[in-house]
Amino acid sequence: MFYWGLDDFVAALSVIVSVGNIYFAYHITRVSQGAPRAWWFIVAGFTMLVVFRTIQLYFDTQSASDLIDDTEAMLSLTVNSLLLVGLAMLDRGFRRQAGARVPPPS
């Protein structure tokens, strides 16, 4: 059996947004050349959340009882969306700073 509801759809969107968080955090790590090293821990934390949410979503769709409720799914999606916007803004700022450090061609 496959049980899919609105809460599962929102949780799946949350996983997709979390993957975007991983991308931007990793890109910031590459642009800043690994400094500060805390970005690696942030990437690892986002990765662990994606793995956890994906496993939870899988088991939720396989059982008749809901493991993910609507409130939890919406809260997770909201937080992940805010983090995605913040990381996108940080990424743009880091790229701008990295471009300013490059000396102009002579």
C-alpha contacts under 8 A as a table, 3 or more apart, distances in Angstrom:
res1	aa1	res2	aa2	distance
1	M	62	Q	6.46
1	M	63	S	7.81
2	F	61	T	5.60
2	F	62	Q	5.50
2	F	63	S	7.61
3	Y	60	D	7.52
3	Y	61	T	4.66
3	Y	62	Q	6.19
3	Y	63	S	6.78
3	Y	64	A	6.40
4	W	8	D	5.93
4	W	9	F	7.48
4	W	61	T	5.65
5	G	8	D	5.25
5	G	9	F	6.43
6	L	9	F	5.04
6	L	10	V	6.25
6	L	70	D	7.44
7	D	10	V	5.16
7	D	11	A	6.09
7	D	68	I	6.57
7	D	69	D	6.01
7	D	70	D	4.84
7	D	73	A	5.90
7	D	74	M	7.85
8	D	11	A	4.93
8	D	12	A	6.08
8	D	57	L	6.62
8	D	60	D	7.64
8	D	61	T	7.39
8	D	68	I	7.21
8	D	73	A	7.68
9	F	12	A	5.07
9	F	13	L	6.32
10	V	13	L	5.04
10	V	14	S	6.20
10	V	73	A	5.79
10	V	74	M	6.55
10	V	77	L	6.89
11	A	14	S	4.87
11	A	15	V	6.33
11	A	53	R	7.55
11	A	57	L	6.95
11	A	68	I	7.89
11	A	73	A	5.19
11	A	74	M	7.71
11	A	76	S	7.56
11	A	77	L	7.04
12	A	15	V	5.07
12	A	16	I	6.41
12	A	54	T	7.83
12	A	57	L	7.38
13	L	16	I	5.06
13	L	17	V	6.21
13	L	77	L	6.96
14	S	17	V	5.11
14	S	18	S	6.04
14	S	73	A	7.52
14	S	76	S	6.39
14	S	77	L	4.60
14	S	80	N	6.52
14	S	81	S	7.91
15	V	18	S	4.94
15	V	19	V	6.31
15	V	50	V	5.85
15	V	53	R	6.66
15	V	54	T	6.84
16	I	19	V	5.17
16	I	20	G	6.63
17	V	20	G	5.02
17	V	21	N	6.43
17	V	77	L	7.57
17	V	80	N	6.18
17	V	81	S	6.40
17	V	84	L	6.97
18	S	21	N	4.83
18	S	22	I	6.35
18	S	46	F	6.82
18	S	49	L	7.83
18	S	50	V	6.23
18	S	80	N	6.01
18	S	84	L	7.61
19	V	22	I	5.04
19	V	23	Y	6.29
19	V	46	F	7.95
19	V	47	T	7.85
19	V	50	V	7.04
20	G	23	Y	4.99
20	G	24	F	6.26
20	G	84	L	6.59
21	N	24	F	5.30
21	N	25	A	6.03
21	N	46	F	6.98
21	N	80	N	7.51
21	N	83	L	6.86
21	N	84	L	5.20
21	N	87	L	6.84
22	I	25	A	5.17
22	I	26	Y	5.96
22	I	43	V	5.69
22	I	46	F	5.86
22	I	47	T	6.61
23	Y	26	Y	5.22
23	Y	27	H	6.02
24	F	27	H	4.93
24	F	28	I	6.08
24	F	84	L	7.68
24	F	87	L	5.92
24	F	88	A	6.30
24	F	91	D	6.52
25	A	28	I	5.16
25	A	29	T	6.28
25	A	39	W	6.70
25	A	42	I	7.00
25	A	43	V	5.79
25	A	87	L	6.62
25	A	91	D	7.87
26	Y	29	T	4.96
26	Y	30	R	6.31
26	Y	39	W	7.49
26	Y	40	W	7.58
26	Y	43	V	6.15
27	H	30	R	5.02
27	H	31	V	6.13
27	H	91	D	7.18
28	I	31	V	5.05
28	I	32	S	5.94
28	I	39	W	7.65
28	I	90	L	7.62
28	I	91	D	5.50
28	I	94	F	6.75
29	T	32	S	5.27
29	T	33	Q	5.89
29	T	34	G	4.90
29	T	35	A	6.97
29	T	39	W	5.78
29	T	40	W	7.03
30	R	33	Q	4.89
30	R	34	G	6.13
31	V	34	G	7.74
31	V	94	F	6.74
31	V	95	R	6.51
31	V	98	A	6.98
32	S	35	A	5.48
32	S	36	P	7.60
32	S	94	F	6.97
32	S	98	A	7.54
34	G	37	R	5.52
34	G	39	W	7.10
34	G	40	W	7.49
35	A	38	A	7.61
35	A	39	W	7.51
36	P	39	W	6.30
37	R	40	W	5.71
37	R	41	F	7.37
38	A	41	F	5.16
38	A	42	I	6.35
39	W	42	I	4.87
39	W	43	V	6.15
40	W	43	V	5.09
40	W	44	A	6.17
41	F	44	A	4.96
41	F	45	G	6.04
42	I	45	G	5.03
42	I	46	F	6.21
43	V	46	F	5.22
43	V	47	T	6.13
44	A	47	T	5.03
44	A	48	M	6.17
45	G	48	M	5.15
45	G	49	L	6.30
46	F	49	L	5.10
46	F	50	V	6.28
47	T	50	V	5.14
47	T	51	V	6.27
48	M	51	V	5.13
48	M	52	F	6.09
49	L	52	F	5.05
49	L	53	R	5.98
50	V	53	R	5.17
50	V	54	T	5.96
51	V	54	T	5.17
51	V	55	I	6.18
52	F	55	I	5.28
52	F	56	Q	6.07
53	R	56	Q	4.99
53	R	57	L	5.95
54	T	57	L	5.04
54	T	58	Y	6.13
55	I	58	Y	5.05
55	I	59	F	6.31
56	Q	59	F	5.30
56	Q	60	D	6.01
56	Q	67	L	7.31
56	Q	68	I	7.71
57	L	60	D	4.96
57	L	61	T	6.21
57	L	68	I	7.53
58	Y	61	T	5.38
58	Y	62	Q	6.39
59	F	62	Q	5.02
59	F	63	S	6.31
59	F	67	L	7.73
60	D	63	S	5.55
60	D	64	A	7.70
60	D	65	S	7.27
60	D	66	D	5.87
60	D	67	L	5.26
60	D	68	I	6.72
61	T	64	A	7.61
63	S	66	D	7.29
66	D	69	D	6.46
68	I	72	E	6.55
68	I	73	A	6.58
69	D	72	E	5.47
69	D	73	A	6.25
70	D	73	A	5.17
70	D	74	M	6.10
71	T	74	M	5.24
71	T	75	L	6.04
72	E	75	L	5.16
72	E	76	S	6.04
73	A	76	S	5.15
73	A	77	L	6.15
74	M	77	L	5.06
74	M	78	T	6.07
75	L	78	T	5.10
75	L	79	V	6.13
76	S	79	V	5.25
76	S	80	N	6.01
77	L	80	N	5.16
77	L	81	S	5.97
78	T	81	S	5.12
78	T	82	L	6.23
79	V	82	L	5.17
79	V	83	L	6.17
80	N	83	L	5.03
80	N	84	L	6.06
81	S	84	L	4.99
81	S	85	V	6.30
82	L	85	V	5.22
82	L	86	G	6.19
83	L	86	G	5.02
83	L	87	L	5.98
84	L	87	L	5.15
84	L	88	A	6.04
85	V	88	A	5.11
85	V	89	M	6.26
86	G	89	M	5.15
86	G	90	L	6.20
87	L	90	L	4.91
87	L	91	D	5.93
88	A	91	D	5.01
88	A	92	R	6.26
89	M	92	R	5.20
89	M	93	G	6.30
90	L	93	G	5.02
90	L	94	F	6.05
91	D	94	F	5.11
91	D	95	R	6.11
92	R	95	R	5.19
92	R	96	R	6.17
93	G	96	R	5.09
93	G	97	Q	6.23
94	F	97	Q	5.11
94	F	98	A	6.06
95	R	98	A	5.00
95	R	99	G	6.09
96	R	99	G	5.10
96	R	100	A	6.26
97	Q	100	A	5.03
97	Q	101	R	6.38
98	A	101	R	5.25
98	A	102	V	6.76
99	G	102	V	5.46
100	A	103	P	7.48
